[in-house]
Amino acid sequence: MGLAFAPIFRTVVREPLRGRFDLQSAEPGQAPGLRQILRTLGGKPSFWFISAGAACSSMMGYGLFFWMPSFFVRSHGLSLLDASLYYGAILLIGGLAGIWAGGWLGDRFGQKKRTRWVTIPAAAFLLSTPAYVLGVLSPTLTLAFFVILVPMALGLVWLGPVLTSVQQLVPPNMRATATAVFLFINNLLGIGLGTWVIGTL
């Protein structure tokens, strides 16, 4: 899906000149290798704490993604298909709102103090816990829909601020690979191991 949008972004979105690393004009050996980037990241405990926190977030998020449709089937009497469509609507609306809100909050408050790029997601996760409790205890399907939208959005606030934090930890010519390393850790632990751990629990 992302590849389909790539030509559109290349045409419409312009890369800012400031801090850009131009591979075409780079001399041989100028671009840092993976080993050098891993050494740089290895000396930054904040990167590993951010990666571990994001992996825990993905672990819980994907655990909920698998559990919520069956919750709607058992607790509200929906068919599996209806529950999937119902929860899909919650995920779409709440997810879009949460990702947008995380980006906006990061831009608004993170520029003044960089630690807010990680405290914003932390606060969102704390607020999502009681909201999920209220959602699963809601007596009607309609009320559950609107209440669960809130923690769904809060649970995805972390994406923009955390990815920004990772990119601020390294020089501009290391940002793409550092982000790839972060996403590898996040997917390996959060999705790969997380689905099994949540299922076992």
N, C-alpha and C positions, 0 to 999 in steps of 0.2 A: 504494500500500500504506500509506504514511504517513497519507494522508487518512482511511483506514478506522479507524486507531487514534486519530485526533485527538479524537473525542468521548469516547472512554474516558479519555484522559489529562486532558481538561478536567474530567471528573467526578471522577476519582480523585486526581489530582495537584494540590496547592494551591501557588500561587505565593507565595513568601515576601514579606512586606511590606517588608522591609529592602531599600532600593535600587531598589524597583520604580518604574517610570515609568508613571503612569496616564494613558493617552491621552484618556480621557473627560473628565478634570478639567483637562487641560492647556489653557492659554491659547493662542490663535493665535500661531504663531511660536516657541513654546517647544520643540517637537520639532525636533531638529537635522536639517537636510537632508543629502542625499547629498554635496553639495559640501563642506559643513563636516566631515562624517565623513571624507571622503577627504583633506582638509587635515590633520586630526588624525592619521590613519594615515600620511600622507606624512612627517610629522615624527618618525616612530618607526621607525628602522632595524630594530629587533627584529621588527616586524611583517613586513617584507619578507624578512628572513632566515628567519623561521619559515615564511612562505608558500612560499618557494623550497625549503626543506628538505622540507616536506610534499608539494610538487609532485613532487620527485624520488622521494619514497617512493611516491607514487601511480603514477608512471611505471614504477618497478621492479615494484610490486605487480601492476599490470595487465599488464605484460609477462610476468610469471610466470604469471598466470592464463591467458593465451593459449598459453603454451609448455608448461606442465606436462601437460595431457592428451595432447599429441602425444609427450611424453617417455615417458609410461606405455605408449602404443601401440608406440613403437619399441623401448624398452628392456625392457619386461615382457610384450609380446605381447598386450595387451588390445585389444579392439575399441574404436572411437571412443566408442560409447555407454557401454561399461563403464568406460572411462578417465574419461569425463566424470562419471559417477556416483561413481566412486572418488575423484576429485579434489574433487568437490562435497562429499563427506563430510569430507574433510580440511579444506576451507575452512570448512565449517559448525562443526565441533568446534573446530579451532584458532582460527578467527576469533572465535567467542564467548568462548573462554578468553582470548585476547589482549586483546580490548576490555574485558572485565571486569577483567583484571589491570592494564591501564593505568589504568583509573578508580580501582581500589583503591590502586595504588601512588601515583598522583597525590594522592589524598586523604590517604594516610598520610604521605608525605614532602614534598609540595608546600606544605603549610600552614606548615611551619617555614622553608622556603627556596624562594622562588618559582622560582629558576633550575632547580630539580629537575624542574619541569614539562617542560623541554626536555632535560635531561640523562638522564632516564629513557628516553625514546624513543631517544636517541642510543646509550645502552648496549645497548638491546634490538636495535637494528640491527647493532651490532658483533657481538653474540652470534649473530645469525641467520645470518651469512655462513658460519662453519664448520659450522653445523648443516645448512644447505642442501647444502654439499659432501658431508657424510656421508649425507644423504638420497638424493641422486642417485647416489651410489656404492654404496648398499645392494644386496646381491646378491639379496635376495628381495623380493617385493611386500609381504609382511606387514611386514617390517622397515622398508621404505621408508615405508609408511603411518605407522607410529608415530614414526619419526625426523622426517619432514617435518611432522608436527603441531607440533613444537617451533618451527621457524623461521616457520611460518605464524602461530602465536600471537605470536611476538616481532615479526613484521612489522606487526601491527595494534595493538600496545601504544600507539602514538603518538596514536591518535584522541582519547581523553579528555584527556590532559595538554596536548596542543597546542591543542585547542579552548578549554580553560580558560585557557591562556596568552593567546590572542587576546582573550578577553573581559576579562581583567584589564588589558589595555593601554588601554582606553577607559572613559569613564564609563558607568554603567548604562543610560542612555537611548540609547547608541550601540551596545550590544553586539550586538543582533540584526543590524543592518546591517553592522557590522564583520565578524561571522561570515559573512554572505552574501558580502561582498567576498572574504574569505579562501577560501570554498568556490568562488567563481567563478574565482579564480586557480588554485586547486588542480585544478579540473576542466578548465579551459582548457589548462593546461600538462601536468598529470599524465595526464589521460585523453585529451584531444584531440590534443595534440602527442606525448605519451608513447607511445601505441600505435604511431604512425608511426615514431618514433625507434627504439624497441626492435625493431620489425620490420625496419627498415633495417639496424640493427647485426647 
